[in-house]
Amino acid sequence: MKNLVLRACLATSLCAATAAQAVEPVRIGFITTLSTPAGYLGEDSRDGFQLAIDQEGGKLGGVPVQLIVEDDGLQPAKAKQIADRMSLDGISLFTGVIFSNVLAAVINTATKDAFYVSNNTAPSTLAGEKCMANYFVGSYQNDTPHEMAGVAANELGYKKMVILAPNYQGGRDALAGFKRTFKGEVTEIY
């Protein structure tokens, strides 16, 4: 009986070890801005993500991962080409995009047969009715903090405001969020 139990334990251990070795790593496509003056944002994002993987011994959530990093150069068309190529290469999880205009170029490809997990804020254009089943955001929507700024300006008694933002999706969301809650007169500058 002891011999039978020992054989069963060895067989179970061997099967578990074989199964553990057979697990292929999840390939994560990390598309981010590494060049241009804004490259420091992508570098920090990539390095933080890699640090998390390194601290877990090459795993995330106990699952082995392989991080594949590409520079989008802050160019939506280039980012789309990268996402298309990664999708054809079997990437099942995408992340890393910093800028909303770049995200708009890759999101349809990244969520068609895979998942996109945003490590950054989310544009309002992907919320509500336009929400995608395979798109997840780990932070907040672009306009949320600016809604609170509008509330604060009301509480401080401001009646007129000049608001300024860059003319891209994140900037437009910022202004829209502020205007949504501010009760006074607003002049916008892009």
N, C-alpha and C positions, 0 to 999 in steps of 0.2 A: 504494500500500500504506500509506504514511504517513497519507494522508487517511482510509482505512478504519479504521486503528487509532485515529486521533484521534476519528472519529465514534463508534466503539465505546466509547472512554473517556468521551466526553461523554454518551452514552446511559446508560452504567452509572452515572455520577455523577448524572444527572438522575433515574434510577430510584431510586437510593439516597436522594437528597434528598426525593423524593416519598414514599417509604416511611417515612422518618423523620418527615415532617410528618403522615402519616396515622396514626401511632401515637397512640391515645387514651391519656391518663393513666389509670393504675390508681387508682380511687377508694377511698380508705381511710377507713372509718368509725371515728372515734376517740371512743368513748363513755367519759367519765371524770367523776369528781367534781370540779367546779369551784367549787361553792358549798358552804355549810355550813362549820363550823370545819375540816373535813378537806380543804377545797378546795385548800389549798396543795400537797397531794400530787398532785392531778390537774393543777394548774398547772405544777408542775415536770416532770411526765411529758409533758404536751403540749408545753411549751417545748423540752424536750430532743429530742423527736421532730421538731418543726418545725426545730430547729437542724440536725439531721442532713440533713433535706431541703434546707434552704437552703445548707448547705455543699457539697452535691452538685448545685447548680444546678437544683433542682426535681425531682431524680431520686433513686431508691434502687436500688442495684444496676444503674445505667445505664438504668432504666426511669422514664419520667415518672410522677409521682404527684400526686394532688390530695387533700389532707387535709381531711376534713369532721369538725369537732369539735362534739360535743354534751355538755351537762352533764346527768348523771344525777341530780344532787341527792342522791346517796347513797340513792336510792329504787329498789328493784328493779323495781317496777311501771312507773315512769317509764322506766327503762333498757330494759325489754322493749318498751315502745311505740316508743322511739327505734330500737331494733334492727329491729323489724317494719317501720317506715317506711323505714329505710335499705335494708333488704333489698328492699322493693318498688321503691326508687329505683335498684336495680342495683349496690349496693355489693358488691364481691367479696372484700374483706379487711377484717376487724374487728380492733380492738385497743383498749387504753387503760383497761379496767376495772381499778380498784384493789382493790375489796373483793369477797371471795368470795361474799357473799350477793347482790351485784349481778350478778356473773358467772353465778351459778346461774340467774338470770332471763333472761339473754340468750344463753347458750351454744347452746341448741337452735336458735334462729333464726339465729344467726351461723354455725353450721356446717352448716346444711341444704343450702344451695346456694353457700356461700362458705367462707372460711377464717377462723379466729380464731388470732391469734398473740399470746400473752400476754406483756406486758412486765413482768409481776409474778409473784409466786409462784403456785403452783397448789394448789387444794384437793384433798385426798385423794379426794374424791367423784368426781373425774374421772380417777382413775388405775386401773391394773389392768384388771379386766373392764369398767369403765365408761369406759375410754379411748375417745376419739372420733377417727376418721380425719382430720378436718379441724381438729383442735385441737392447737396447738403451743405449748410453753412455753419461753421463753428463759432461765429461771432455774432454780428448784428447786421441789419440792413443799413445802407449808407445814410438814409435820411433820419434815422432814429435819434442820434445825439443832437442834431440840429433842431428837431422838434422840441427837445427839452430847452435848447437855447432860446427859442421863441417864447416858451412858457416863462423862462427866467426874465427875459426882457419885459414881458407884460408885468410880472410881479415887481420889477424895479421901476415901473411907471414910464418906460420909454414909449413915445408916441410915433416917432419916425426913425427909420433905420435905413442905412445903406449897407447892402450885403454884397459881398464879392466872392467869386469862386472861379476856378478854371473851367473852361468850356469843354467838358467831357462828362460822361454819365455820372461819375461820382460828384462832380461839382454841381451839376444840375439837380441831383438828388439832395445835396446839402441845402441849396436854396429853396427847393420845394418843401423840404421838411420844416425849415424855419418859417416860411410863409404859411404853412398849414396851421400853425399854432399862434403866430404873432397876430395880434388884433389891430396893430397900428398901420401906418403907411410905410410901404417898402419901396426902395429903389434898388434894382438889381444891376450889377456890373459883372460881365463875363470877361 
